[in-house]
Amino acid sequence: MPTPAEILRMSTGELYRYRLALNEQVPRIREAVQAAQEERTRIKEAEYELLVAPSMSHKAFVAQLEEIHHRDVPFVWRLKSEVEFLMTAVYGVLTMARTICRVAEGELKKCDGVVAW
């Protein structure tokens, strides 16, 4: 069984690693959000073009409209994946903070704003 000092050392290293993952993930999420927003703009433009397009059958119109509406699925899926990764990193930070709080002693345990779970 590891000693409290060993647990603290390992947990601090893991905490730092998860924090780095958080910092690296934020720009990726911003990029994914921007890409999704740009695609939504292109979709709205395509919808408008379809509305003023030459006459076509109802079936053809609906098929083209559905195709336009599904163009953003890969962008939304990427955003979802990036956010899931961010949430995993957040959970890692929380788990390591809880671990550190459980084994901390003395002044480390008295940190302001730290709540023991």
Buried (B, 14 or more C-beta within 10 A) or exposed (E): EEEEEEBBEBBEEBBEEBBEBBEEBEEBBEEBBEBBEEBBEEBEEBEEEBEEEEEEEEEEBEEBBEEBEEEBEEBBEBBEEBBEBBEEBBEBBEBBBEBBBEBBEEEEEEEEEEEEE
